[in-house]
Amino acid sequence: SQEVRALAARARDNKLKPEEFQGGSITISNLGMFGVREFSAIINPPQVAILAVGSGQSQMRLTPEGDLEPFTTLTLTLSADARFVDEVTAATFLRHVQRFLESDPEALFADDA
């Protein structure tokens, strides 16, 4: 939507007002774009979780036919406040993120307009 695009543009330009980024429930911290392979992020209260995104790593694997094929791995680390998010819920969330990224990663770039 237009509002989301405007908000994203202000975020890229470092022009967000505090009320535009406070009060959320989860943060995504991406240091992978700076080449950081993996890290653990610290939760920003009053939020209850933060997802740390590391850089993609290219690897090779052996197919059932005996051929080598390239694939990319990505490290995601979820830090969650156990007073609000139990381990089962956190694991379920990460499983859903994994399935989404493995099945349709291009959907992250889909335009809602």
C-alpha positions in Angstrom: 0.0 0.0 0.0 1.0 3.6 -0.4 1.3 4.1 3.4 3.7 1.2 3.8 5.9 2.4 0.9 6.0 5.9 2.4 7.0 4.5 5.8 9.7 2.3 4.2 11.1 5.4 2.3 11.3 7.4 5.5 13.0 4.5 7.2 15.6 4.3 4.4 16.2 8.0 4.7 16.5 7.8 8.5 13.6 10.2 8.9 11.2 8.1 11.0 9.6 9.7 14.0 9.8 7.7 17.3 6.1 7.1 17.3 6.4 5.5 13.8 8.7 2.7 15.1 7.7 2.2 18.7 5.1 -0.1 20.1 5.7 -3.1 17.9 5.9 -6.6 19.1 8.9 -8.0 17.2 12.0 -6.5 15.5 14.0 -7.9 12.6 17.7 -7.1 12.7 19.6 -7.7 9.5 23.4 -7.6 9.9 23.7 -10.2 7.1 23.8 -7.4 4.5 27.1 -6.3 6.2 28.6 -9.8 5.9 27.9 -10.9 9.5 27.3 -14.6 9.3 25.3 -15.0 12.5 24.6 -13.1 15.7 22.3 -12.9 18.7 20.3 -9.7 19.0 19.0 -8.0 22.2 15.3 -7.5 22.6 14.2 -3.8 22.6 11.5 -3.4 25.3 8.5 -3.3 25.2 8.9 -5.7 22.2 8.8 -9.4 23.0 11.2 -10.8 20.4 13.9 -10.0 17.8 14.8 -12.0 14.8 18.5 -11.7 13.9 19.3 -12.3 10.2 22.8 -13.4 9.2 24.3 -13.4 5.7 23.6 -16.1 3.2 26.4 -18.7 2.7 26.9 -20.6 -0.6 27.5 -24.3 -0.2 27.4 -27.4 -2.4 25.5 -30.6 -1.8 25.3 -34.1 -3.5 22.1 -34.8 -5.2 20.5 -38.4 -5.2 21.8 -38.7 -8.8 25.4 -38.1 -7.6 25.7 -34.6 -9.0 26.9 -31.5 -7.1 24.5 -28.6 -6.8 24.8 -25.2 -5.2 22.5 -24.0 -2.4 22.4 -21.2 0.1 22.0 -21.4 3.9 21.0 -18.5 6.1 21.3 -18.3 9.8 18.2 -16.9 11.7 18.4 -16.5 15.5 15.3 -15.6 17.5 15.6 -14.0 20.9 12.3 -14.0 22.8 11.1 -12.8 26.2 10.0 -16.1 27.9 7.5 -14.2 30.0 5.5 -13.7 26.8 6.7 -16.3 24.2 7.3 -19.9 25.3 9.8 -22.1 23.5 7.2 -24.0 21.6 5.7 -20.8 20.1 9.2 -19.5 19.2 10.1 -22.8 17.5 6.8 -22.8 15.6 7.4 -19.2 14.4 10.9 -20.1 13.2 9.5 -23.3 11.4 6.9 -21.1 9.6 9.6 -18.6 8.6 11.8 -21.5 7.3 9.0 -23.0 5.3 8.1 -19.7 3.7 11.7 -18.9 2.8 12.3 -22.4 1.4 9.1 -22.5 -0.6 8.6 -19.0 -2.0 11.4 -16.5 -1.1 10.4 -14.2 -4.0 7.1 -13.5 -2.3 9.0 -11.3 0.1 9.4 -8.8 -2.7 5.8 -9.0 -4.0 4.0 -5.7 -4.3 0.7 -5.5 -2.4 -0.7 -2.7 -4.6 
